Amino acid sequence: MIVSSWAPPMVGGPQNLYNLFSQFTPDSYCVFTTSEAINQRQVTGSKLAGEYLFFDAPASNRSDSRPEDRHMQVSGGRIQRVATLARGAVAIAYHTTYHTCKTIVTIIRMVRIGIRLVHEKKVDCLLGISDVGPALISTYLISRIAGIPYALYLFDIYQGNILSPMNRFLAKIFERRLFRRASMVIVTNEGTERFYRKRYGGIFKSAVVHNSIFLSDYEHYRTPYSPREPYVIVFTGSVYWAQERSLMNLVRALDEMADPRIRLDLYVHNADSKLREQLGSRSYVRLMAAPQSDMARVQCSATLLFLPLSWHTGAPEIIATATPGKLVDYLASGRPILIHAPPYTYLNEYAKENSFAAVVDEENVGKLKAAIRRLLSDLEVSLRLIENAKTTLTANHDAHLNARKLATILESV
């Protein structure tokens, strides 16, 4: 039983789950998740063929919105300021209390329903998927109570992520216990594996299953690389604290490049007012959204694909260990990749080790401009990166090979 707060058809990490478990027979697994995972208002990918089991009511019948604030208007400058501060303090207290209660209630509900389903569905193994806490903790507690083994599959690190105060507290309590009791801890890259070995030594068994893709999905869209003006730099995916600063470095670099003619296409499905304000009214920037099914076409038609990770975030350990899910899409696109990320990241290490991307590991607009100009002007360099990307993709990210590897791991559990 896959225990996940975010499951296919949601995109991101769930898309990697889909690519792997779509190779399993539908009767060999079930997915224990929230009904929001199949809420079609989300930007979605494909739903798995296995049975879906929910720990909550249908999403259309639920509302997690805050009740509307009701307060009396108070006139007067000083009184108004005091009233505003008071309302702010009440709002913060409400927000903290609400999310603390919601986390605890979610875990209780998942454990209670999960134990029943383990017996009803004759589940013999749990696979806990990383989230902000509830899925991981519920996997641990269901395992302890029902007496069955579990493995963890971590797309991001747990303790050290940006979490609410309650979830940070729970991560500090539970992460070591999770690792010690797990039959296997599966991670997506060797950098994360080293990180946890340094943190916990030999108290757990581990395996690496890289983010995976079906190579055939891109064959229809991939074309010979022959860049010409106007050049198009493309970014696809979410923009939040982990990418925002690095992305704006790119924008500042393009501001200073009068030639050649370059357009920046950002396919961002969660673009908020802050991002729109930062981008301003720049004529060369296009902020768009497109369904997941169009991403292969978009990426394969780019001149250059941009992959950012930010400096000076609140979770440097996440930045250090991340290999973003979009990396495998970029590797499959037949287009050169430009990575802009801090020097301590595993992403940079992986790219340099396999020579599949140009890397700018300094927060330096001048070096970013130089890297862009070289990739656009030196066809030999770009073609070499593209060929190395294809080699890396085939060796480490083939969904068919990785699904078989995952099946072997779960059999051992």
C-alpha positions as a Markdown table, in Angstrom:
| # | Residue | x | y | z |
|---|---|---|---|---|
| 1 | Met | 0.0 | 0.0 | 0.0 |
| 2 | Ile | 1.4 | 3.4 | -1.1 |
| 3 | Val | 0.8 | 6.0 | 1.6 |
| 4 | Ser | 1.0 | 9.4 | 0.1 |
| 5 | Ser | -0.3 | 12.9 | 0.7 |
| 6 | Trp | 0.2 | 13.7 | -3.0 |
| 7 | Ala | -0.5 | 10.9 | -5.5 |
| 8 | Pro | -0.9 | 10.7 | -9.3 |
| 9 | Pro | -2.6 | 12.3 | -11.2 |
| 10 | Met | -1.0 | 15.3 | -9.4 |
| 11 | Val | 2.2 | 16.4 | -11.1 |
| 12 | Gly | 5.7 | 16.8 | -9.6 |
| 13 | Gly | 6.9 | 13.9 | -7.4 |
| 14 | Pro | 3.6 | 12.1 | -8.0 |
| 15 | Gln | 4.4 | 12.0 | -11.7 |
| 16 | Asn | 7.6 | 10.0 | -10.9 |
| 17 | Leu | 5.4 | 7.6 | -8.8 |
| 18 | Tyr | 3.1 | 7.2 | -11.9 |
| 19 | Asn | 6.1 | 6.4 | -14.2 |
| 20 | Leu | 7.2 | 3.6 | -11.8 |
| 21 | Phe | 4.0 | 2.1 | -10.6 |
| 22 | Ser | 2.3 | 2.1 | -14.0 |
| 23 | Gln | 4.7 | -0.8 | -14.7 |
| 24 | Phe | 3.3 | -2.8 | -11.8 |
| 25 | Thr | 0.2 | -5.0 | -12.2 |
| 26 | Pro | -2.9 | -3.1 | -10.9 |
| 27 | Asp | -3.7 | -5.8 | -8.3 |
| 28 | Ser | -0.2 | -5.7 | -6.8 |
| 29 | Tyr | -0.6 | -2.3 | -5.0 |
| 30 | Cys | -3.2 | 0.2 | -3.8 |
| 31 | Val | -2.8 | 4.0 | -3.2 |
| 32 | Phe | -3.8 | 5.4 | 0.2 |
| 33 | Thr | -4.2 | 9.1 | -0.2 |
| 34 | Thr | -6.4 | 12.2 | -0.1 |
| 35 | Ser | -9.3 | 12.6 | -2.4 |
| 36 | Glu | -7.7 | 16.0 | -3.4 |
| 37 | Ala | -5.1 | 13.9 | -5.4 |
| 38 | Ile | -7.8 | 13.2 | -8.1 |
| 39 | Asn | -9.4 | 16.6 | -7.9 |
| 40 | Gln | -9.4 | 17.7 | -11.5 |
| 41 | Arg | -9.2 | 21.4 | -10.5 |
| 42 | Gln | -5.5 | 20.6 | -10.0 |
| 43 | Val | -3.0 | 20.6 | -12.8 |
| 44 | Thr | -2.9 | 16.9 | -13.4 |
| 45 | Gly | -1.1 | 14.0 | -15.1 |
| 46 | Ser | -2.3 | 10.4 | -15.3 |
| 47 | Lys | -4.1 | 8.3 | -12.8 |
| 48 | Leu | -2.6 | 4.9 | -11.8 |
| 49 | Ala | -4.6 | 1.8 | -12.6 |
| 50 | Gly | -4.3 | 0.4 | -9.0 |
| 51 | Glu | -7.1 | 0.9 | -6.5 |
| 52 | Tyr | -7.3 | 4.3 | -4.8 |
| 53 | Leu | -8.3 | 4.5 | -1.1 |
| 54 | Phe | -9.0 | 7.7 | 0.7 |
| 55 | Phe | -8.6 | 8.9 | 4.3 |
| 56 | Asp | -10.9 | 11.9 | 3.8 |
| 57 | Ala | -14.2 | 12.9 | 2.3 |
| 58 | Pro | -14.5 | 13.8 | -1.4 |
| 59 | Ala | -12.7 | 17.0 | -2.0 |
| 60 | Ser | -15.8 | 18.7 | -3.4 |
| 61 | Asn | -17.5 | 18.3 | 0.0 |
| 62 | Arg | -14.6 | 19.7 | 2.0 |
| 63 | Ser | -13.5 | 23.2 | 2.8 |
| 64 | Asp | -10.3 | 24.1 | 4.5 |
| 65 | Ser | -10.8 | 27.8 | 4.1 |
| 66 | Arg | -10.7 | 30.0 | 7.1 |
| 67 | Pro | -14.0 | 31.5 | 8.4 |
| 68 | Glu | -14.4 | 35.1 | 7.3 |
| 69 | Asp | -13.0 | 37.5 | 9.8 |
| 70 | Arg | -15.6 | 39.7 | 11.4 |
| 71 | His | -14.5 | 42.8 | 13.3 |
| 72 | Met | -15.8 | 46.2 | 14.1 |
| 73 | Gln | -14.2 | 49.2 | 12.4 |
| 74 | Val | -12.4 | 51.4 | 14.9 |
| 75 | Ser | -11.6 | 54.9 | 14.0 |
| 76 | Gly | -8.6 | 56.9 | 15.1 |
| 77 | Gly | -4.9 | 56.5 | 14.1 |
| 78 | Arg | -3.4 | 55.0 | 17.3 |
| 79 | Ile | -6.4 | 52.9 | 18.2 |
| 80 | Gln | -6.6 | 51.7 | 14.5 |
| 81 | Arg | -3.0 | 50.6 | 14.6 |
| 82 | Val | -3.5 | 48.7 | 17.9 |
| 83 | Ala | -6.6 | 47.1 | 16.5 |
| 84 | Thr | -4.7 | 46.1 | 13.3 |
| 85 | Leu | -1.9 | 44.5 | 15.4 |
| 86 | Ala | -4.4 | 42.7 | 17.6 |
| 87 | Arg | -6.2 | 41.3 | 14.6 |
| 88 | Gly | -2.8 | 40.2 | 13.1 |
| 89 | Ala | -1.9 | 38.5 | 16.4 |
| 90 | Val | -5.2 | 36.7 | 16.5 |
| 91 | Ala | -4.9 | 35.7 | 12.8 |
| 92 | Ile | -1.4 | 34.2 | 13.5 |
| 93 | Ala | -2.6 | 32.4 | 16.6 |
| 94 | Tyr | -5.6 | 31.1 | 14.6 |
| 95 | His | -3.5 | 30.0 | 11.7 |
| 96 | Thr | -1.0 | 28.2 | 13.9 |
| 97 | Thr | -3.7 | 26.5 | 16.0 |
| 98 | Tyr | -5.7 | 25.5 | 12.9 |
| 99 | His | -2.8 | 23.9 | 11.1 |
| 100 | Thr | -1.6 | 22.1 | 14.3 |
| 101 | Cys | -5.0 | 20.6 | 14.8 |
| 102 | Lys | -5.4 | 19.8 | 11.1 |
| 103 | Thr | -2.0 | 17.9 | 11.1 |
| 104 | Ile | -2.9 | 15.9 | 14.2 |
| 105 | Val | -6.4 | 15.1 | 13.0 |
| 106 | Thr | -5.0 | 14.0 | 9.6 |
| 107 | Ile | -2.5 | 11.6 | 11.2 |
| 108 | Ile | -5.2 | 10.1 | 13.5 |
| 109 | Arg | -7.6 | 9.6 | 10.6 |
| 110 | Met | -4.9 | 8.1 | 8.3 |
| 111 | Val | -3.8 | 5.7 | 11.0 |
| 112 | Arg | -7.3 | 4.6 | 12.0 |
| 113 | Ile | -8.4 | 4.1 | 8.4 |
| 114 | Gly | -5.1 | 2.7 | 7.3 |
| 115 | Ile | -5.1 | -0.1 | 9.9 |
| 116 | Arg | -8.6 | -1.1 | 8.8 |
| 117 | Leu | -7.5 | -1.2 | 5.1 |
| 118 | Val | -4.3 | -3.2 | 5.8 |
| 119 | His | -6.6 | -6.0 | 7.1 |
| 120 | Glu | -9.3 | -5.6 | 4.5 |
| 121 | Lys | -6.9 | -5.5 | 1.5 |
| 122 | Lys | -4.4 | -8.0 | 3.0 |
| 123 | Val | -1.6 | -5.5 | 2.7 |
| 124 | Asp | 1.8 | -7.1 | 3.4 |
| 125 | Cys | 4.0 | -4.0 | 2.9 |
| 126 | Leu | 3.7 | -0.2 | 3.2 |
| 127 | Leu | 5.6 | 2.4 | 1.1 |
| 128 | Gly | 5.6 | 5.8 | 2.8 |
| 129 | Ile | 6.1 | 8.7 | 0.4 |
| 130 | Ser | 7.8 | 11.9 | 1.7 |
| 131 | Asp | 5.6 | 14.8 | 2.5 |
| 132 | Val | 5.4 | 17.4 | 5.3 |
| 133 | Gly | 4.9 | 14.7 | 7.8 |
| 134 | Pro | 1.4 | 13.0 | 7.9 |
| 135 | Ala | 2.1 | 10.3 | 5.3 |
| 136 | Leu | 5.5 | 9.4 | 6.8 |
| 137 | Ile | 4.3 | 9.4 | 10.4 |
| 138 | Ser | 1.2 | 7.5 | 9.5 |
| 139 | Thr | 3.2 | 4.8 | 7.7 |
| 140 | Tyr | 5.4 | 4.4 | 10.8 |
| 141 | Leu | 2.4 | 4.1 | 13.2 |
| 142 | Ile | 0.4 | 1.8 | 10.9 |
| 143 | Ser | 3.4 | -0.5 | 10.6 |
| 144 | Arg | 3.9 | -0.6 | 14.4 |
| 145 | Ile | 0.2 | -1.3 | 15.2 |
| 146 | Ala | -0.5 | -3.7 | 12.3 |
| 147 | Gly | 2.9 | -5.5 | 12.5 |
| 148 | Ile | 3.9 | -5.2 | 8.8 |
| 149 | Pro | 7.1 | -3.8 | 7.3 |
| 150 | Tyr | 7.5 | -0.6 | 5.5 |
| 151 | Ala | 9.9 | 1.2 | 3.2 |
| 152 | Leu | 10.3 | 5.0 | 2.8 |
| 153 | Tyr | 10.5 | 6.7 | -0.6 |
| 154 | Leu | 12.0 | 10.2 | -0.1 |
| 155 | Phe | 11.7 | 12.7 | -3.0 |
| 156 | Asp | 12.9 | 15.5 | -0.6 |
| 157 | Ile | 14.6 | 15.4 | 2.8 |
| 158 | Tyr | 12.1 | 15.5 | 5.8 |
| 159 | Gln | 13.7 | 17.2 | 8.8 |
| 160 | Gly | 15.3 | 20.3 | 7.4 |
| 161 | Asn | 12.6 | 21.1 | 5.0 |
| 162 | Ile | 10.5 | 24.3 | 5.3 |
| 163 | Leu | 7.6 | 23.1 | 7.5 |
| 164 | Ser | 5.1 | 24.6 | 9.9 |
| 165 | Pro | 6.2 | 24.8 | 13.5 |
| 166 | Met | 4.1 | 21.7 | 14.4 |
| 167 | Asn | 5.5 | 19.7 | 11.5 |
| 168 | Arg | 9.1 | 20.7 | 12.3 |
| 169 | Phe | 8.5 | 19.5 | 15.9 |
| 170 | Leu | 7.1 | 16.2 | 14.6 |
| 171 | Ala | 10.0 | 15.8 | 12.1 |
| 172 | Lys | 12.5 | 16.2 | 14.9 |
| 173 | Ile | 10.7 | 13.5 | 17.0 |
| 174 | Phe | 10.0 | 11.0 | 14.2 |
| 175 | Glu | 12.7 | 11.1 | 11.5 |
| 176 | Arg | 15.3 | 9.0 | 13.4 |
| 177 | Arg | 12.6 | 6.5 | 14.4 |
| 178 | Leu | 11.4 | 6.4 | 10.8 |
| 179 | Phe | 14.8 | 5.5 | 9.5 |
| 180 | Arg | 15.7 | 3.0 | 12.3 |
| 181 | Arg | 12.5 | 1.0 | 11.8 |
| 182 | Ala | 12.3 | 1.2 | 8.0 |
| 183 | Ser | 13.2 | -2.0 | 6.1 |
| 184 | Met | 14.6 | 0.2 | 3.3 |
| 185 | Val | 15.0 | 4.0 | 2.7 |
| 186 | Ile | 14.8 | 4.8 | -1.0 |
| 187 | Val | 16.1 | 8.1 | -2.2 |
| 188 | Thr | 16.4 | 9.7 | -5.7 |
| 189 | Asn | 20.1 | 10.4 | -5.8 |
| 190 | Glu | 23.4 | 9.6 | -4.2 |
| 191 | Gly | 23.7 | 13.1 | -2.7 |
| 192 | Thr | 20.7 | 12.5 | -0.5 |
| 193 | Glu | 22.0 | 9.1 | 0.5 |
| 194 | Arg | 25.3 | 10.6 | 1.6 |
| 195 | Phe | 23.4 | 13.3 | 3.5 |
| 196 | Tyr | 21.5 | 10.8 | 5.5 |
| 197 | Arg | 24.5 | 8.5 | 6.1 |
| 198 | Lys | 26.2 | 11.5 | 7.6 |
| 199 | Arg | 23.2 | 12.3 | 9.7 |
| 200 | Tyr | 22.4 | 8.7 | 10.9 |
| 201 | Gly | 25.3 | 6.5 | 10.1 |
| 202 | Gly | 24.5 | 2.9 | 9.6 |
| 203 | Ile | 21.1 | 2.6 | 11.4 |
| 204 | Phe | 19.2 | 2.1 | 8.1 |
| 205 | Lys | 19.4 | 0.3 | 4.7 |
| 206 | Ser | 19.2 | 2.5 | 1.6 |
| 207 | Ala | 18.8 | 2.3 | -2.1 |
| 208 | Val | 18.8 | 4.9 | -4.9 |
| 209 | Val | 16.0 | 4.9 | -7.5 |
| 210 | His | 16.5 | 7.9 | -9.7 |
| 211 | Asn | 13.6 | 10.1 | -11.0 |
| 212 | Ser | 12.3 | 8.2 | -14.0 |
| 213 | Ile | 10.8 | 8.9 | -17.4 |
| 214 | Phe | 9.6 | 7.0 | -20.4 |
| 215 | Leu | 12.2 | 7.7 | -23.1 |
| 216 | Ser | 9.6 | 7.1 | -25.9 |
| 217 | Asp | 7.5 | 10.0 | -24.7 |
| 218 | Tyr | 10.0 | 12.5 | -26.1 |
| 219 | Glu | 11.0 | 10.7 | -29.3 |
| 220 | His | 8.1 | 12.1 | -31.3 |
| 221 | Tyr | 8.9 | 15.7 | -30.4 |
| 222 | Arg | 12.7 | 15.7 | -30.4 |
| 223 | Thr | 14.3 | 17.4 | -33.4 |
| 224 | Pro | 17.9 | 18.1 | -34.5 |
| 225 | Tyr | 19.3 | 21.0 | -32.6 |
| 226 | Ser | 19.9 | 24.0 | -34.9 |
| 227 | Pro | 19.5 | 27.3 | -32.9 |
| 228 | Arg | 18.5 | 30.5 | -34.6 |
| 229 | Glu | 17.2 | 33.9 | -33.6 |
| 230 | Pro | 15.0 | 34.7 | -31.8 |
| 231 | Tyr | 16.4 | 32.3 | -29.2 |
| 232 | Val | 13.9 | 30.9 | -26.7 |
| 233 | Ile | 15.0 | 30.1 | -23.1 |
| 234 | Val | 12.4 | 27.9 | -21.4 |
| 235 | Phe | 11.6 | 27.1 | -17.8 |
| 236 | Thr | 8.8 | 24.7 | -16.9 |
| 237 | Gly | 7.4 | 23.9 | -13.5 |
| 238 | Ser | 6.6 | 25.6 | -10.2 |
| 239 | Val | 8.3 | 28.7 | -9.0 |
| 240 | Tyr | 8.6 | 29.1 | -5.2 |
| 241 | Trp | 11.4 | 29.8 | -2.7 |
| 242 | Ala | 13.7 | 27.1 | -4.1 |
| 243 | Gln | 13.8 | 28.7 | -7.6 |
| 244 | Glu | 12.7 | 32.3 | -7.3 |
| 245 | Arg | 16.0 | 34.0 | -6.6 |
| 246 | Ser | 17.9 | 32.1 | -9.2 |
| 247 | Leu | 15.2 | 32.7 | -11.8 |
| 248 | Met | 15.3 | 36.5 | -11.1 |
| 249 | Asn | 19.1 | 36.3 | -11.6 |
| 250 | Leu | 18.4 | 35.0 | -15.2 |
| 251 | Val | 15.9 | 37.9 | -15.7 |
| 252 | Arg | 18.5 | 40.4 | -14.6 |
| 253 | Ala | 21.1 | 38.9 | -17.0 |
| 254 | Leu | 18.7 | 39.1 | -19.9 |
| 255 | Asp | 18.0 | 42.7 | -19.0 |
| 256 | Glu | 21.6 | 43.5 | -19.8 |
| 257 | Met | 21.8 | 41.5 | -23.0 |
| 258 | Ala | 20.8 | 43.7 | -25.9 |
| 259 | Asp | 21.8 | 41.0 | -28.4 |
| 260 | Pro | 21.2 | 38.4 | -29.5 |
| 261 | Arg | 17.4 | 38.5 | -29.5 |
| 262 | Ile | 16.3 | 36.2 | -26.7 |
| 263 | Arg | 12.8 | 35.5 | -25.4 |
| 264 | Leu | 12.1 | 33.9 | -22.0 |
| 265 | Asp | 9.1 | 31.6 | -21.8 |
| 266 | Leu | 8.1 | 30.6 | -18.3 |
| 267 | Tyr | 5.5 | 27.8 | -18.1 |
| 268 | Val | 4.5 | 28.2 | -14.5 |
| 269 | His | 1.2 | 26.8 | -13.3 |
| 270 | Asn | 1.3 | 28.5 | -9.9 |
| 271 | Ala | 2.3 | 32.0 | -10.9 |
| 272 | Asp | 1.3 | 34.3 | -8.1 |
| 273 | Ser | 1.1 | 38.1 | -7.8 |
| 274 | Lys | 4.6 | 38.3 | -6.3 |
| 275 | Leu | 6.2 | 36.6 | -9.3 |
| 276 | Arg | 4.2 | 38.7 | -11.7 |
| 277 | Glu | 5.2 | 41.9 | -9.9 |
| 278 | Gln | 8.9 | 40.8 | -10.0 |
| 279 | Leu | 8.8 | 40.1 | -13.7 |
| 280 | Gly | 7.1 | 43.4 | -14.4 |
| 281 | Ser | 6.2 | 44.4 | -18.0 |
| 282 | Arg | 9.3 | 43.1 | -19.7 |
| 283 | Ser | 8.5 | 42.5 | -23.3 |
| 284 | Tyr | 10.8 | 39.5 | -23.8 |
| 285 | Val | 9.2 | 37.5 | -20.9 |
| 286 | Arg | 6.1 | 35.4 | -21.5 |
| 287 | Leu | 4.4 | 33.9 | -18.4 |
| 288 | Met | 2.2 | 31.0 | -19.5 |
| 289 | Ala | 0.6 | 27.8 | -18.3 |
| 290 | Ala | 0.1 | 24.6 | -20.2 |
| 291 | Pro | -1.1 | 21.1 | -19.4 |
| 292 | Gln | 1.4 | 18.4 | -18.4 |
| 293 | Ser | 0.7 | 16.7 | -21.7 |
| 294 | Asp | 2.2 | 19.6 | -23.6 |
| 295 | Met | 5.5 | 19.8 | -21.7 |
| 296 | Ala | 7.4 | 17.5 | -24.0 |
| 297 | Arg | 6.5 | 19.6 | -27.0 |
| 298 | Val | 7.4 | 22.8 | -25.2 |
| 299 | Gln | 10.8 | 21.6 | -23.9 |
| 300 | Cys | 11.8 | 20.0 | -27.2 |
| 301 | Ser | 11.1 | 23.3 | -29.1 |
| 302 | Ala | 13.3 | 25.4 | -26.8 |
| 303 | Thr | 16.7 | 26.8 | -27.7 |
| 304 | Leu | 17.9 | 26.5 | -24.1 |
| 305 | Leu | 16.4 | 25.0 | -20.9 |
| 306 | Phe | 17.0 | 26.7 | -17.6 |
| 307 | Leu | 17.2 | 24.8 | -14.3 |
| 308 | Pro | 17.5 | 27.0 | -11.2 |
| 309 | Leu | 18.1 | 26.4 | -7.5 |
| 310 | Ser | 18.3 | 29.4 | -5.2 |
| 311 | Trp | 20.9 | 30.9 | -2.9 |
| 312 | His | 20.2 | 32.1 | 0.7 |
| 313 | Thr | 17.0 | 30.1 | 1.3 |
| 314 | Gly | 15.5 | 29.0 | 4.6 |
| 315 | Ala | 16.2 | 25.3 | 3.8 |
| 316 | Pro | 19.8 | 25.0 | 2.4 |
| 317 | Glu | 19.8 | 21.2 | 3.0 |
| 318 | Ile | 16.9 | 20.9 | 0.6 |
| 319 | Ile | 18.8 | 22.9 | -2.0 |
| 320 | Ala | 21.9 | 20.8 | -1.4 |
| 321 | Thr | 20.3 | 17.4 | -2.0 |
| 322 | Ala | 17.6 | 18.2 | -4.6 |
| 323 | Thr | 17.4 | 16.7 | -8.1 |
| 324 | Pro | 14.3 | 18.4 | -9.4 |
| 325 | Gly | 11.8 | 16.2 | -11.2 |
| 326 | Lys | 12.0 | 18.4 | -14.3 |
| 327 | Leu | 15.6 | 17.4 | -14.8 |
| 328 | Val | 14.7 | 14.1 | -16.4 |
| 329 | Asp | 12.4 | 15.9 | -18.8 |
| 330 | Tyr | 15.1 | 18.3 | -19.7 |
| 331 | Leu | 17.6 | 15.4 | -20.2 |
| 332 | Ala | 15.1 | 13.8 | -22.7 |
| 333 | Ser | 14.4 | 17.0 | -24.7 |
| 334 | Gly | 17.5 | 17.1 | -27.0 |
| 335 | Arg | 18.2 | 20.6 | -25.9 |
| 336 | Pro | 21.1 | 22.1 | -24.0 |
| 337 | Ile | 20.6 | 22.7 | -20.2 |
| 338 | Leu | 21.8 | 25.7 | -18.2 |
| 339 | Ile | 21.9 | 25.1 | -14.4 |
| 340 | His | 22.2 | 28.0 | -12.1 |
| 341 | Ala | 22.6 | 26.8 | -8.5 |
| 342 | Pro | 24.9 | 27.2 | -5.4 |
| 343 | Pro | 28.2 | 25.3 | -5.5 |
| 344 | Tyr | 27.3 | 22.9 | -2.7 |
| 345 | Thr | 24.4 | 21.3 | -4.5 |
| 346 | Tyr | 24.3 | 17.7 | -5.6 |
| 347 | Leu | 22.6 | 18.9 | -8.9 |
| 348 | Asn | 25.8 | 20.7 | -9.9 |
| 349 | Glu | 27.9 | 17.7 | -8.9 |
| 350 | Tyr | 25.8 | 15.4 | -11.0 |
| 351 | Ala | 25.8 | 17.7 | -14.0 |
| 352 | Lys | 29.6 | 18.1 | -13.9 |
| 353 | Glu | 30.3 | 14.5 | -13.3 |
| 354 | Asn | 28.2 | 13.5 | -16.4 |
| 355 | Ser | 28.9 | 16.7 | -18.4 |
| 356 | Phe | 25.2 | 17.1 | -19.4 |
| 357 | Ala | 24.7 | 20.8 | -18.6 |
| 358 | Ala | 26.5 | 24.1 | -18.4 |
| 359 | Val | 26.7 | 25.1 | -14.8 |
| 360 | Val | 26.9 | 28.6 | -13.3 |
| 361 | Asp | 27.5 | 28.0 | -9.6 |
| 362 | Glu | 28.1 | 31.7 | -8.6 |
| 363 | Glu | 25.5 | 34.3 | -8.1 |
| 364 | Asn | 27.1 | 36.4 | -10.8 |
| 365 | Val | 25.0 | 37.9 | -13.6 |
| 366 | Gly | 28.1 | 38.4 | -15.7 |
| 367 | Lys | 29.0 | 34.7 | -15.7 |
| 368 | Leu | 25.4 | 33.8 | -16.3 |
| 369 | Lys | 25.4 | 36.1 | -19.4 |
| 370 | Ala | 28.7 | 34.5 | -20.6 |
| 371 | Ala | 27.2 | 31.0 | -20.2 |
| 372 | Ile | 24.1 | 31.9 | -22.2 |
| 373 | Arg | 26.2 | 33.5 | -25.0 |
| 374 | Arg | 28.5 | 30.4 | -25.2 |
| 375 | Leu | 25.6 | 28.0 | -25.4 |
| 376 | Leu | 23.9 | 30.0 | -28.1 |
| 377 | Ser | 27.0 | 30.6 | -30.2 |
| 378 | Asp | 29.0 | 27.4 | -29.8 |
| 379 | Leu | 27.1 | 24.6 | -31.5 |
| 380 | Glu | 29.8 | 22.0 | -30.7 |
| 381 | Val | 29.5 | 22.6 | -27.0 |
| 382 | Ser | 25.7 | 22.4 | -27.0 |
| 383 | Leu | 25.6 | 19.2 | -29.1 |
| 384 | Arg | 28.2 | 17.6 | -26.7 |
| 385 | Leu | 26.0 | 18.4 | -23.7 |
| 386 | Ile | 22.9 | 17.0 | -25.5 |
| 387 | Glu | 24.6 | 13.8 | -26.3 |
| 388 | Asn | 25.9 | 13.4 | -22.7 |
| 389 | Ala | 22.4 | 14.1 | -21.4 |
| 390 | Lys | 21.0 | 11.3 | -23.5 |
| 391 | Thr | 23.7 | 8.9 | -22.2 |
| 392 | Thr | 22.8 | 9.9 | -18.6 |
| 393 | Leu | 19.1 | 9.6 | -19.2 |
| 394 | Thr | 19.4 | 6.1 | -20.6 |
| 395 | Ala | 21.8 | 4.9 | -17.8 |
| 396 | Asn | 19.9 | 6.3 | -14.8 |
| 397 | His | 16.4 | 7.5 | -15.5 |
| 398 | Asp | 14.7 | 4.9 | -17.7 |
| 399 | Ala | 11.3 | 4.2 | -16.1 |
| 400 | His | 11.2 | 0.6 | -17.3 |
| 401 | Leu | 14.5 | -0.3 | -15.7 |
| 402 | Asn | 13.8 | 1.7 | -12.5 |
| 403 | Ala | 10.4 | 0.1 | -12.0 |
| 404 | Arg | 12.1 | -3.3 | -12.1 |
| 405 | Lys | 14.6 | -2.1 | -9.6 |
| 406 | Leu | 11.9 | -0.8 | -7.3 |
| 407 | Ala | 10.0 | -4.1 | -7.6 |
| 408 | Thr | 13.1 | -6.0 | -6.5 |
| 409 | Ile | 13.5 | -3.6 | -3.5 |
| 410 | Leu | 9.9 | -4.0 | -2.4 |
| 411 | Glu | 10.2 | -7.8 | -2.7 |
| 412 | Ser | 13.1 | -7.7 | -0.3 |
| 413 | Val | 11.1 | -5.6 | 2.1 |
